[in-house]
Amino acid sequence: MERIYAPWRFEYITEDKIEGCVFCHIFENSNDDEKLGVVFRDKNCYVVMNKYPYTPGHMMVIPNFHTENIEDLDDEIWIDMSLRVKQATKMLKEVLNAEGVNIGMNLSKAAGAGIAEHVHYHLVPRWGGDTNFITTIGNTRVYPVDFHKLYKKLCENSGKYFV
């Protein structure tokens, strides 16, 4: 039997589990932004690194208002979220040299949402040749960069993009 060791996953299995909505927990705990991976906050939404990314730099834009329906969001919140998506896209392209960015929302469990009770945008940076056979045949993802180093790099540059 082959074994792949991922010691960084130990934190996930031993840390305290969040009760209730994870995204509301992040919103309500601004003193823990570094631990929670928050890159930017404003009065309507925040930008956070995905703790379990599809690719390195995978971020989410999340409204401070808890709802599973985008139609329940005030227009001001929706516009602010859209602006943050635009700014985050620029940051991913310039800071991480992303050649492309997948942007989207999965609305409801039926649409594939992992956290369906609180709407959120995904921004997934992409590079030519960044996918390979290991995910398909090994059911494994390979990340070429440490999460915390990447988080610090994005935070250091966030002031240039989120205005």
N, C-alpha and C positions, 0 to 999 in steps of 0.2 A: 504494500500500500504506500502510495506517495503521500507526503505531508507538506503542507505549506504553512509556515508560521507567520502569524500577523499579530505581534505583541501589542500593537497600538489598539487593537480591538478589545483588549482586556478592560480598558477604561469603560467601554460601552456596557459590558456585562456586569461590571461591579458598581457602576455609578447609581445614585438614587434615581428612581424612575419618576418622571413628571406626572402628576395627577391632573386630569382634565386636558384641556386644549394646549398642546405644546406651543402653538404660536401666541396664544394669550399669555402663557407663562413667560415667553421671551419678551413680549411687550411690557409686562408688568415688572420685569426684573432688569431695568436698565443699568443697575449697578454691576451686573454680571455680563456686560456686553462682550468682553473678551472671552470668557468661558463659553458663552452662547454663540459666538461667531458673528455678532452684529457689526456690520461695516458702517452703517449710517442710519440715523433716525431723524424724522421730522414730525410735525403735528398729526399727519394722516397715515403714515406708513413707515416701514423700516426695510432695510436691505440686510440680508443675513446670508452667510455661507451655508450651503447645504452640508449638514454633518455627515451625510452618506452620499457623496456626490456621484453623478454619472461620469463626469470627467472633472479633473482639478479645476477649481475656479467656479464650479456650479453654484450659482447664487439664486436667491428668491427675493421677490418684492412682496411684502405682506401688509395688508391694511391693519391699522390698529383696531379697527372695528370688526368684531366677530360676526361673521355670516358665512353661510355656504353658498349664497346666491349673489352673483355680481349685480343683479338687478336691484338688490337692496342697498348697494353702495351709493352714497351721495355723489353727484357729479364731480364735486371738488376732490373727493377722495380718489375717484377713478382717474381723473386728470392728473393728479399728483402721482399716483402709481405709474401711470403711463410715462410721465416725465422721468421718474426714477428708473424705469426700464430702459429708456433711451440713454440716460446718463451712464447707467451700469454697462450697457452694451459698448459705449465708447470707451469706458475704462477697461473692459475686458480686451478690446481690440488693441488699445494702446499700451496698457501695462503688461498684459500677458501675451501680446502679439497673436491673439486669436484671429484666425483667418475667416471665421464665421461664428455665428451665435444662433443656437436654436432657442426660440422664445415661445412660451406657451403656458396654458392653464389646462388642468384636468378638472372639470367640474362634475363632481360626484364620484362615488365608488365605481359606478358603471363606466365612467369615462377614464378610470385608471388612477384616480386621486388616492394617494397614500394617506393624506390627512384631508378628508373630504369636508369636514365641518367648518373649515376656515379657508376661504379662497386665497389663492396666492399664484403669482407668476413664477415660472422657472426661467432662468437664463443659463444655458449650457454652452460654454465656449467650445469651439471645435477647430481642429487643425487638419489639413490634408494628411491622410495616412495615420490619423490618431486611433483608428479602430483596427483590430487585428483578430486573429483566430483564437487567442486565448480565452476571450469571453465566450465564444461559441463552443469550443470543445472542452474547455476547462472550467466553465462557469465561474470564472475569476476575472476580476478587473485589476489592471496594473496602473498605478498612479506614479508618475515620474517625479512628484514633488511632495514634500511634507505639508500636511494641512495647515499647521500653525505658522510655518514660514510663509506660505502663500497668503494666509489671513493677514499677517503683519504687513506684507508687501501691499496688499489691497488697501488696508487701513491707512498706511502711510501716504497713499496717493488719493484717497477718497475725497479730500478737500478740494482737489482740482476738478472733480467731476460732479459732485453733488453740491449744487449751489442754490 
